[in-house]
Amino acid sequence: MGYDIIEELNTNKSSMANVIINVEAAGNVYLVFTNPDRSKSSYMLILLDLAGASDENNISGYMVHLKANMGDGHCPHSTTLDTQTWDCLRQNVAIIHVGNLRESHYLTNPAIVPP
């Protein structure tokens, strides 16, 4: 499954700047909870800050969100992969820093991110 997701990321139509803004922060990976105070409308996503664009006020990067299609009648439910560039005020979400993609090819070749 992992390679299928990478292939889908590579063919995604979202675009990201191919300039690294902050080398120390580039490659950070976050687990983000939207609407953390409202459980019914809350969801989780993974955010890859490939360019180090997040700062003390904003979190931004490439969002990866796997959606369960709850009304599809399947057991288990089918899923849809949603990927896009994403930017949000840090105060509006709950954030857990997961780690860093130290070996990310983006850090040495930003042109590989989808145009």
Secondary structure, DSSP 8 states (H G I E B T S, - for coil): -HHHHHHHHHT-------S-S-TTTTTEEEEEEESTT-TTT-EEEEEEETT----SSEEEEEEEEEEE-TTS--SS--EEEEEEEEEEEGGGEEEEEEEE-TT-GGGT-GGGS--
